């Protein structure tokens, strides 16, 4: 088989594997709702429940990225997926809150698949197409939307315990498919004389910290909101779990599928331009989403008159759809930065940046729940996200935009530093 066909096969089967891993990783976003009701959890406890798998999926990303550089993506991905199957199955037998948290830590290993597949796929393609290839692979984030289509139907028909059993079977089948349709290339491995610490020296570069902050928004925010949105629709708009999951998918689906488009745009226009616009669009959407439902009374010539201000379910869903598109483009553009700046160390750097994004996805749902418990305002989740985006915009302005000539003869040929 020629190299182009091998590269295409690797891209397709890796994207499938990542989609299934992400679907499993986001499982609590749906089954957590009946579990919350059964165990009588508050918003903070629910946030911790949904976020627990995200923690291990994040912490394992750095070693997985390093192991992928050293041993190859094919073997690392296969072993990783196989290890999650027993834990997914055991989830259906959990009965106490601590059971879900403990088993969730092992199920969360599936989330580490991103740091395996990103360098594995990227090295099969020339640099000019790496942004697109990583974008296609990253479209496996749409597993969050797939979860919202499959899990609610299973919950309604058979109860929540059927979901992990079905997902375990799907994961096992994916392990077999991946092994038979993926390939290895010894040329992609980091030379054996390169040690872990040699690879980690690149982390001293301050640019890595900046990319971590960007990714904590576009990926961490995506993960957190994917986990949070179904119960948000149920609580804020009184929808049943199937309707809530369907509308929540309007954010998760474009947030995953359109990552490939973001990769193409990043290849064409550069990582900086795409990321800059992503942050501004996110800022505007989150500003509007932050407003809670509220009534105010005005004294008029005809007496007191009460007005209601707040997003209805249609306007809310439209804004979430736009936010999902922005996050999809942003996830791809941040990794285009990495492939441009760290060509020989993609695995390690993508692992670190992926860790930051995953930790954002772990911390944010817990903070969402705590804010709801403290303030009683559901839209406080978006207020928090709005503030985090402000940090990125300011950081980006001072390190990349400030001092750049945006108009005139040099505008098209500037180079970005920092």
Buried (B, 14 or more C-beta within 10 A) or exposed (E): EEEEEBBBBBBBBBBBBBBBBBBBBBBBBBBBBBBBEEBEBEBBBBBBBBBBBBBBBBBBBBBBBBBBBBBBBBBBBBEBBBEBBEBBBBBBEBEEBEEBBBBBBBBBBBBBBBBBBBBBBBBBBEEEBBBBBBBBBBBBBBBBBBBBBBBBBBBEEEEBBBBBBBBBEBBBEBBEEBBEBBBBBEEBBBEEEBEEEEBBEBBEEEBBBBBBBBBBBBBBBBBBBBBBBBBBBBBBBEBEBBBBBBBBBBBBBBBBBBBBBBBBBBBEEBBBBBBBBBBBBBBBBBBBBBEBBEEEEEEEEEEEEEEEEEBEBEEBBBBBBBBBBBBBBBBBBBBBBBBBBBEEBBBBBBBBBBBBBBBBBBBBBBBBBBBBBEEEBBBBBBBBBBEBBBEBBEBBEEBBEEEBEEEEEEEEEEEBEE
